[in-house]
Amino acid sequence: MSVEYSYSEITTAKDGNKIPLCKNISSSQEISLHSKYNPIREAEAFAANIDTNCLFFVILGLAGGYHVKKIIEKCPEAKILAVEISKPSIDFLMGIPVVKELSKNKNIHITDIEHLGEKLLALYKPAIHGNLMLLSLRQWETIFPKEAEICRSKINQTIKLLAADYSVQSHFGKIWQKNIISNLSVAEKTKSFQDVKKDISLQTHKTAAIIAAGPSLDENIKRLRSNRNAYFIIATDTAFSSLTKQGIQSDAVVSIDGQMISHQHYMEQIPKSTLYVFDLCASSPAVRKVLGTTDNVIFAETGHPLAQYASMFTGKRNFMHLEAGSGTVTIAAANLATTLGFSKIEFFGADFSYIDGRPYCRGTYLETQFHSKSTKFDTAEKLYSAIMYRTPVIKISENKITTEILNAYKDSLADFMKHRNKNIQDGLQPGRFDFKNFKLTYCNDLRNAFKSEDNIDEASFAFTTLLPLCAKIGKGSAFLAYLKTLRYTERI
């Protein structure tokens, strides 16, 4: 990064406190980033009007740290991320006693601009911290205006990512938490991934057909049927019932949706020879319905922190990890194919668009549901239109439209396929999941992380398992989420 100024000297203010100077590289002019008379009084003015209820601050400009110290004194429970130009600048400023003191505070984190985005992503938890407050040391921004703009851009990009994730978590946080614990309680009845992979290894010379429920499946299903023996069919849950109704049995079906409605995918038939792959977040009623017919079931995790904890609590992975992009079951199905050892993959019905006024192929549970509710005033077509036009659409051609979300899913799948061989994993724990041991370990870890409402170890793995639930409950809900999860886990 090219800058006009750089830290050059640590000098002493009139009140005896150390302050840093910056020198202009061209003119050699030196500028102080704090008052040369009383930097502490200046820092008090900086912190005078802040919202003391705020729990997360980003401060552009660490400099001598006096302003940062005043904020943490006013908001001792808050987290502060202080940003500086570069790592050498941070090292230089460590020569100031206040900065050195701040670096030892567990609630204060210091980063350079290069690592700002990833540091913010790791530290800022909207469900816990609420709104973020951005502050800037005036003199720092005056001499580093371009760098300040880069910081703001990085912060905005990171917040957009967090906001999208937070929105999903705030909607599904409670459902996921209950589903995971409920599903873990029946995990001992499922098969191990190693056994399943061994059974399927004789078929990996085939092409893995990934079946999504897009409208084009109605036409392409003919090719699938006529070449059935050449394919190992991995259906998404929505496409599963459609294939079954048309007499095509899936070799495997993948489900990641946590909503109760997902059990309707399994209302038709549940062939015992089909492999059923459920995300731990998936609908618990759907899992139990399938397990009532067959044990040909395996669990996976797609990134929920509680599912990851359950997978790794013994120190070795208990469940396979499936990439799901931004929550796309089609990607999860493709990742399953790769993990099972299939090198050739072909997609059917992965349209990521609406074709001829239809969001899905024929035979999905929505078709049955919508036609049963259809009246003269609320036709099935009207109900389908409500799905397609709930967000602004983008016209592709005369008979095809899409949305920003569907385009994002499409890009996510393309990115996964480009790097899919990097997602192959081995070393899963052999045998079946020990729920009793998990339950004991998890409850103990939760209690250790939550000594009291005011003494919480936010760095612990057990704490992170509660973040999606916190998003559902709201700001400052960590202790409540802990109590709810602990009681539910102990009771199940």
C-alpha positions as CSV (number, residue, x, y, z in Angstrom):
1,M,0.0,0.0,0.0
2,S,1.4,3.4,-1.0
3,V,1.0,6.1,1.6
4,E,2.2,9.7,1.8
5,Y,2.9,9.5,5.6
6,S,4.5,7.0,7.9
7,Y,5.2,6.9,11.6
8,S,8.5,8.4,12.3
9,E,9.0,9.2,16.0
10,I,7.6,8.9,19.5
11,T,7.7,12.1,21.3
12,T,6.5,13.4,24.7
13,A,3.5,15.7,25.1
14,K,3.5,18.6,27.6
15,D,1.6,16.5,30.1
16,G,4.4,13.8,29.9
17,N,2.5,11.2,27.8
18,K,4.1,9.6,24.8
19,I,2.6,10.4,21.4
20,P,3.5,9.3,17.8
21,L,4.4,11.6,15.0
22,C,3.9,10.9,11.3
23,K,6.3,12.3,8.7
24,N,5.3,13.3,5.1
25,I,7.5,11.2,2.8
26,S,7.9,14.0,0.3
27,S,8.2,17.1,2.4
28,S,9.5,15.6,5.7
29,Q,6.8,17.6,7.5
30,E,5.9,16.0,10.9
31,I,2.3,15.8,12.2
32,S,1.2,14.7,15.7
33,L,-1.8,12.3,15.8
34,H,-2.7,13.5,19.3
35,S,-2.7,16.8,21.2
36,K,0.9,17.9,22.0
37,Y,-0.4,19.3,25.3
38,N,-2.9,16.9,26.8
39,P,-3.8,13.8,24.8
40,I,-5.9,12.4,27.6
41,R,-8.2,15.3,27.7
42,E,-8.5,15.2,24.0
43,A,-9.4,11.4,24.3
44,E,-12.1,12.2,26.8
45,A,-13.7,14.5,24.3
46,F,-13.4,11.8,21.6
47,A,-15.3,9.3,23.8
48,A,-17.8,11.9,25.4
49,N,-20.8,11.2,23.2
50,I,-20.5,7.5,22.4
51,D,-23.4,5.1,23.1
52,T,-22.5,3.2,26.2
53,N,-24.8,0.4,25.3
54,C,-22.8,-0.4,22.2
55,L,-20.9,-3.7,22.4
56,F,-18.7,-3.5,19.3
57,F,-16.5,-0.7,18.0
58,V,-14.3,-0.4,15.0
59,I,-11.8,2.5,15.4
60,L,-9.8,3.7,12.4
61,G,-6.5,4.8,13.8
62,L,-4.8,3.3,16.8
63,A,-2.0,5.9,17.1
64,G,-1.1,6.4,20.8
65,G,-4.2,4.5,21.9
66,Y,-5.6,7.2,24.3
67,H,-9.0,7.4,22.6
68,V,-9.3,3.6,22.6
69,K,-8.5,3.5,26.3
70,K,-11.2,6.0,27.1
71,I,-13.8,4.0,25.1
72,I,-13.0,0.7,26.8
73,E,-13.2,2.5,30.2
74,K,-16.7,3.8,29.4
75,C,-17.8,0.4,27.8
76,P,-15.8,-2.3,29.6
77,E,-18.0,-5.1,28.2
78,A,-17.5,-4.0,24.6
79,K,-15.1,-5.4,22.0
80,I,-12.9,-2.9,20.1
81,L,-11.2,-3.6,16.8
82,A,-8.5,-0.9,16.3
83,V,-7.1,-0.5,12.7
84,E,-3.7,0.7,11.7
85,I,-1.9,1.1,8.4
86,S,0.3,-1.9,8.5
87,K,2.0,-4.5,10.7
88,P,5.2,-2.4,10.9
89,S,3.1,0.6,12.1
90,I,1.6,-1.5,14.8
91,D,5.0,-2.8,15.9
92,F,6.2,0.8,16.1
93,L,3.3,2.0,18.2
94,M,3.9,-0.8,20.7
95,G,6.7,1.4,22.0
96,I,4.0,3.6,23.5
97,P,3.0,2.3,27.0
98,V,-0.8,2.9,26.5
99,V,-0.7,0.8,23.3
100,K,1.2,-2.0,24.9
101,E,-1.3,-2.0,27.8
102,L,-4.3,-2.1,25.4
103,S,-2.7,-5.0,23.5
104,K,-3.0,-7.1,26.6
105,N,-6.8,-6.4,27.0
106,K,-8.8,-9.5,25.8
107,N,-11.6,-7.2,24.6
108,I,-9.3,-5.1,22.4
109,H,-8.0,-6.4,19.0
110,I,-5.5,-4.6,16.8
111,T,-5.3,-5.3,13.1
112,D,-3.7,-3.8,9.9
113,I,-5.8,-2.8,7.0
114,E,-4.8,-5.9,5.0
115,H,-6.4,-8.2,7.5
116,L,-9.3,-6.0,8.6
117,G,-12.0,-7.9,6.7
118,E,-11.1,-11.4,8.0
119,K,-10.6,-10.1,11.6
120,L,-14.0,-8.4,11.6
121,L,-15.6,-11.5,10.2
122,A,-14.1,-13.5,13.0
123,L,-14.8,-11.2,15.9
124,Y,-18.1,-9.4,15.2
125,K,-21.2,-11.5,16.1
126,P,-24.3,-9.5,15.3
127,A,-26.4,-11.8,17.4
128,I,-24.3,-11.0,20.5
129,H,-23.1,-7.5,19.9
130,G,-26.0,-5.9,18.1
131,N,-25.1,-2.9,15.9
132,L,-21.5,-2.0,15.2
133,M,-20.2,1.6,15.8
134,L,-17.5,2.9,13.5
135,L,-15.3,5.7,14.8
136,S,-12.3,7.4,13.3
137,L,-9.4,9.3,14.9
138,R,-9.8,12.7,13.1
139,Q,-6.1,13.4,12.5
140,W,-5.4,9.8,11.4
141,E,-8.1,10.1,8.7
142,T,-6.8,13.5,7.6
143,I,-3.4,12.1,6.7
144,F,-4.6,8.7,5.6
145,P,-7.8,9.5,3.6
146,K,-7.5,6.8,1.0
147,E,-6.7,4.2,3.6
148,A,-9.7,5.3,5.6
149,E,-11.9,4.8,2.5
150,I,-10.5,1.3,1.9
151,C,-11.3,0.5,5.5
152,R,-14.9,1.6,5.2
153,S,-15.3,-0.4,2.0
154,K,-13.9,-3.5,3.6
155,I,-16.2,-3.0,6.6
156,N,-19.2,-2.6,4.4
157,Q,-18.4,-5.7,2.4
158,T,-18.0,-7.7,5.6
159,I,-21.2,-6.4,7.1
160,K,-23.1,-7.4,4.0
161,L,-21.8,-11.0,4.3
162,L,-22.7,-11.1,8.0
163,A,-26.1,-9.5,7.4
164,A,-27.1,-12.2,4.8
165,D,-25.9,-15.0,7.1
166,Y,-27.6,-13.3,10.2
167,S,-30.9,-13.0,8.3
168,V,-30.9,-16.8,7.7
169,Q,-29.8,-17.5,11.2
170,S,-32.4,-15.3,12.8
171,H,-35.1,-17.2,10.9
172,F,-33.8,-20.7,11.4
173,G,-31.7,-20.5,14.5
174,K,-34.2,-22.2,16.9
175,I,-35.3,-24.8,14.4
176,W,-31.6,-25.8,13.6
177,Q,-30.7,-26.0,17.3
178,K,-33.6,-28.4,18.1
179,N,-33.1,-30.4,15.0
180,I,-29.4,-31.0,15.6
181,I,-29.8,-32.2,19.1
182,S,-32.8,-34.3,18.2
183,N,-31.1,-35.8,15.2
184,L,-27.9,-36.6,17.3
185,S,-30.1,-38.5,19.7
186,V,-30.9,-41.0,16.9
187,A,-27.5,-41.0,15.2
188,E,-26.6,-44.3,16.8
189,K,-29.3,-45.9,14.6
190,T,-27.7,-44.7,11.4
191,K,-24.8,-46.2,9.3
192,S,-21.2,-45.0,9.3
193,F,-20.0,-43.2,6.2
194,Q,-17.1,-45.6,5.7
195,D,-19.4,-48.6,5.4
196,V,-21.6,-46.7,2.9
197,K,-18.7,-45.6,0.8
198,K,-17.3,-49.1,0.7
199,D,-20.7,-50.5,-0.5
200,I,-20.9,-47.8,-3.2
201,S,-17.3,-48.1,-4.4
202,L,-18.2,-50.7,-7.0
203,Q,-20.5,-48.1,-8.7
204,T,-18.2,-45.1,-8.9
205,H,-17.3,-45.9,-12.6
206,K,-20.8,-44.6,-13.3
207,T,-21.8,-41.0,-13.8
208,A,-23.3,-39.4,-10.7
209,A,-26.5,-37.8,-11.8
210,I,-27.4,-34.9,-9.5
211,I,-31.1,-34.4,-9.7
212,A,-32.6,-31.0,-8.8
213,A,-36.3,-30.1,-9.1
214,G,-36.1,-27.4,-11.8
215,P,-38.7,-27.3,-14.6
216,S,-36.3,-28.7,-17.2
217,L,-36.3,-32.1,-15.4
218,D,-39.6,-32.9,-17.0
219,E,-37.9,-33.1,-20.4
220,N,-34.6,-34.5,-19.4
221,I,-36.0,-37.3,-17.3
222,K,-36.5,-39.3,-20.5
223,R,-32.7,-39.4,-21.0
224,L,-32.2,-40.3,-17.4
225,R,-34.7,-43.2,-17.7
226,S,-33.3,-44.6,-21.0
227,N,-29.8,-44.6,-19.6
228,R,-30.7,-45.6,-16.0
229,N,-27.9,-48.2,-15.6
230,A,-25.2,-45.7,-16.6
231,Y,-26.1,-43.4,-13.7
232,F,-25.8,-43.4,-9.9
233,I,-28.8,-41.1,-9.1
234,I,-28.4,-38.6,-6.2
235,A,-31.6,-36.7,-5.9
236,T,-32.2,-33.5,-3.9
237,D,-35.1,-34.0,-1.5
238,T,-37.6,-31.9,-3.6
239,A,-36.8,-34.0,-6.7
240,F,-36.9,-37.3,-4.9
241,S,-40.7,-37.6,-4.8
242,S,-40.9,-36.5,-8.4
243,L,-38.6,-39.3,-9.5
244,T,-40.4,-41.8,-7.3
245,K,-43.8,-40.9,-8.9
246,Q,-42.3,-41.5,-12.3
247,G,-41.0,-44.9,-11.4
248,I,-37.3,-44.0,-11.1
249,Q,-35.7,-45.0,-7.8
250,S,-32.9,-42.8,-6.5
251,D,-29.7,-44.4,-5.3
252,A,-29.3,-41.6,-2.8
253,V,-31.2,-38.5,-1.7
254,V,-29.9,-35.5,0.1
255,S,-31.8,-33.2,2.5
256,I,-30.5,-30.1,4.3
257,D,-33.8,-28.2,4.9
258,G,-34.7,-27.8,8.6
259,Q,-38.3,-26.9,8.1
260,M,-41.1,-29.2,9.2
261,I,-42.6,-29.2,5.7
262,S,-39.5,-31.2,4.5
263,H,-41.1,-34.4,5.9
264,Q,-43.5,-34.2,3.0
265,H,-40.7,-35.2,0.6
266,Y,-41.0,-38.6,2.1
267,M,-44.7,-39.1,2.1
268,E,-44.8,-41.3,-1.1
269,Q,-42.4,-44.2,-0.8
270,I,-39.2,-44.8,1.2
271,P,-37.2,-47.5,-0.7
272,K,-35.0,-49.4,1.7
273,S,-32.1,-49.6,-0.8
274,T,-31.9,-45.8,-1.3
275,L,-29.2,-44.0,0.8
276,Y,-30.7,-41.1,2.8
277,V,-28.2,-38.4,3.6
278,F,-29.4,-35.8,6.1
279,D,-27.7,-32.6,7.2
280,L,-27.8,-32.6,11.1
281,C,-29.9,-29.4,10.7
282,A,-32.5,-31.2,8.6
283,S,-36.0,-31.8,9.7
284,S,-36.1,-34.1,12.6
285,P,-39.6,-35.5,11.8
286,A,-38.3,-36.3,8.3
287,V,-35.3,-38.2,9.7
288,R,-37.5,-40.2,12.1
289,K,-39.9,-41.0,9.4
290,V,-37.2,-42.5,7.2
291,L,-35.5,-44.3,10.1
292,G,-38.9,-45.9,10.9
293,T,-38.5,-47.8,7.5
294,T,-34.7,-48.2,7.0
295,D,-31.4,-47.7,8.7
296,N,-29.8,-46.8,5.3
297,V,-29.2,-43.3,6.6
298,I,-26.1,-41.2,7.3
299,F,-25.7,-37.7,8.8
300,A,-23.5,-34.9,7.5
301,E,-22.8,-31.4,8.7
302,T,-22.8,-28.3,6.5
303,G,-21.2,-25.8,8.8
304,H,-23.5,-25.1,11.7
305,P,-21.2,-24.6,14.7
306,L,-23.2,-27.1,16.9
307,A,-23.0,-29.7,14.1
308,Q,-19.3,-29.1,13.8
309,Y,-18.9,-29.4,17.5
310,A,-20.8,-32.7,17.5
311,S,-18.6,-33.9,14.7
312,M,-15.3,-33.1,16.4
313,F,-16.0,-33.4,20.1
314,T,-13.9,-36.6,20.3
315,G,-11.0,-35.0,18.4
316,K,-11.8,-37.0,15.3
317,R,-14.5,-36.3,12.7
318,N,-17.7,-38.2,13.4
319,F,-19.7,-36.9,10.4
320,M,-18.8,-36.1,6.9
321,H,-18.7,-32.4,6.0
322,L,-20.8,-31.3,3.0
323,E,-20.4,-28.0,1.2
324,A,-23.8,-26.4,0.6
325,G,-22.6,-23.0,-0.7
326,S,-25.1,-20.4,0.4
327,G,-27.6,-23.2,1.5
328,T,-28.0,-25.0,-1.8
329,V,-28.9,-28.7,-1.6
330,T,-27.7,-29.2,-5.2
331,I,-24.2,-28.3,-4.1
332,A,-24.5,-30.6,-1.1
333,A,-25.5,-33.5,-3.5
334,A,-22.6,-32.7,-5.8
335,N,-20.2,-32.7,-2.8
336,L,-21.6,-36.1,-1.7
337,A,-20.9,-37.5,-5.2
338,T,-17.3,-36.2,-5.0
339,T,-16.8,-37.6,-1.5
340,L,-18.1,-41.0,-2.5
341,G,-15.5,-41.2,-5.2
342,F,-17.5,-40.3,-8.4
343,S,-15.3,-38.4,-10.9
344,K,-18.1,-37.9,-13.6
345,I,-21.0,-35.7,-12.6
346,E,-24.0,-34.6,-14.6
347,F,-26.8,-32.3,-13.5
348,F,-30.5,-32.6,-14.3
349,G,-33.0,-29.9,-13.4
350,A,-30.4,-27.5,-11.9
351,D,-32.0,-24.6,-13.7
352,F,-31.7,-21.8,-11.1
353,S,-34.5,-20.2,-13.0
354,Y,-38.3,-20.3,-13.6
355,I,-39.3,-21.7,-17.0
356,D,-42.7,-21.3,-18.8
357,G,-44.2,-19.9,-15.6
358,R,-43.2,-22.9,-13.4
359,P,-40.7,-22.8,-10.5
360,Y,-40.5,-26.6,-10.2
361,C,-40.8,-29.8,-12.2
362,R,-44.0,-32.0,-12.0
363,G,-44.5,-34.3,-9.1
364,T,-43.1,-32.3,-6.2
365,Y,-45.0,-32.1,-2.9
366,L,-45.9,-28.5,-3.8
367,E,-47.9,-29.7,-6.8
368,T,-50.0,-31.9,-4.6
369,Q,-50.4,-29.2,-2.0
370,F,-51.2,-26.3,-4.4
371,H,-53.7,-28.3,-6.5
372,S,-55.5,-29.5,-3.4
373,K,-55.9,-25.9,-2.3
374,S,-56.7,-24.5,-5.7
375,T,-60.0,-22.6,-6.1
376,K,-61.4,-20.3,-8.8
377,F,-60.0,-17.3,-7.0
378,D,-56.8,-18.9,-5.7
379,T,-55.6,-21.2,-8.5
380,A,-52.4,-23.3,-8.4
381,E,-50.9,-21.0,-11.0
382,K,-51.5,-18.0,-8.6
383,L,-49.8,-19.9,-5.8
384,Y,-46.8,-20.7,-8.0
385,S,-46.6,-17.1,-9.1
386,A,-46.4,-16.0,-5.5
387,I,-43.3,-18.1,-5.2
388,M,-41.7,-16.8,-8.4
389,Y,-42.4,-13.1,-7.9
390,R,-41.8,-12.8,-4.1
391,T,-38.6,-11.0,-5.0
392,P,-37.7,-8.9,-8.2
393,V,-37.1,-11.1,-11.2
394,I,-34.5,-10.9,-14.0
395,K,-35.6,-11.8,-17.6
396,I,-33.3,-14.3,-19.3
397,S,-35.5,-15.0,-22.4
398,E,-39.2,-15.0,-23.4
399,N,-40.0,-18.1,-21.3
400,K,-37.3,-17.9,-18.6
401,I,-36.7,-15.6,-15.6
402,T,-34.4,-15.7,-12.6
403,T,-33.6,-13.7,-9.5
404,E,-30.5,-12.4,-7.8
405,I,-30.7,-15.2,-5.2
406,L,-31.0,-17.9,-7.9
407,N,-28.1,-16.4,-9.8
408,A,-26.0,-16.4,-6.5
409,Y,-26.9,-20.1,-6.1
410,K,-25.8,-20.8,-9.7
411,D,-22.5,-19.0,-9.2
412,S,-22.0,-20.8,-6.0
413,L,-22.4,-24.2,-7.7
414,A,-20.0,-23.1,-10.6
415,D,-17.4,-22.1,-8.0
416,F,-17.8,-25.4,-6.1
417,M,-17.4,-27.5,-9.3
418,K,-14.2,-25.6,-10.2
419,H,-12.7,-26.5,-6.8
420,R,-14.6,-29.7,-6.0
421,N,-11.6,-32.0,-5.8
422,K,-10.3,-29.9,-2.8
423,N,-13.4,-30.9,-0.8
424,I,-12.5,-34.6,-0.6
425,Q,-12.2,-35.8,3.0
426,D,-11.0,-38.8,4.8
427,G,-10.3,-39.9,8.3
428,L,-13.8,-40.1,9.7
429,Q,-14.3,-41.8,13.1
430,P,-15.2,-45.4,12.5
431,G,-18.3,-46.9,14.2
432,R,-21.5,-45.2,15.4
433,F,-22.0,-41.9,17.1
434,D,-21.9,-42.0,20.9
435,F,-24.7,-39.7,21.9
436,K,-24.4,-40.4,25.6
437,N,-20.7,-39.3,25.6
438,F,-21.6,-36.3,23.4
439,K,-24.3,-35.2,25.8
440,L,-22.1,-35.4,28.8
441,T,-19.2,-33.6,27.1
442,Y,-21.3,-30.8,25.6
443,C,-23.2,-30.0,28.8
444,N,-19.9,-29.8,30.7
445,D,-18.4,-27.6,28.0
446,L,-21.4,-25.3,28.1
447,R,-21.2,-24.9,31.9
448,N,-17.5,-24.2,31.6
449,A,-18.1,-21.5,29.0
450,F,-20.9,-19.9,31.0
451,K,-19.6,-19.5,34.6
452,S,-22.2,-16.8,35.1
453,E,-24.2,-14.3,33.1
454,D,-21.3,-11.8,33.3
455,N,-18.5,-14.4,33.0
456,I,-18.7,-15.9,29.5
457,D,-15.8,-17.5,27.6
458,E,-16.6,-16.2,24.1
459,A,-13.5,-18.0,22.7
460,S,-14.8,-21.4,23.6
461,F,-16.1,-23.8,20.9
462,A,-19.2,-24.4,23.1
463,F,-20.1,-20.7,23.0
464,T,-20.0,-20.6,19.2
465,T,-22.5,-23.4,19.0
466,L,-25.2,-21.0,20.3
467,L,-24.6,-18.1,17.8
468,P,-27.4,-19.1,15.3
469,L,-29.8,-19.5,18.2
470,C,-28.7,-16.1,19.6
471,A,-29.5,-14.6,16.2
472,K,-33.1,-15.9,16.6
473,I,-33.5,-14.7,20.2
474,G,-31.8,-11.3,19.7
475,K,-29.0,-9.1,21.0
476,G,-27.5,-9.9,24.3
477,S,-29.2,-13.3,24.4
478,A,-26.1,-15.6,24.9
479,F,-26.9,-16.6,28.5
480,L,-30.6,-17.2,27.6
481,A,-29.5,-19.3,24.6
482,Y,-27.2,-21.2,26.9
483,L,-29.9,-22.0,29.4
484,K,-32.4,-23.1,26.8
485,T,-29.9,-25.3,25.0
486,L,-28.5,-26.9,28.2
487,R,-32.0,-27.7,29.5
488,Y,-33.1,-29.2,26.1
489,T,-29.9,-31.3,25.8
490,E,-30.2,-32.6,29.3
491,R,-33.9,-33.5,28.8
492,I,-33.7,-35.3,25.5
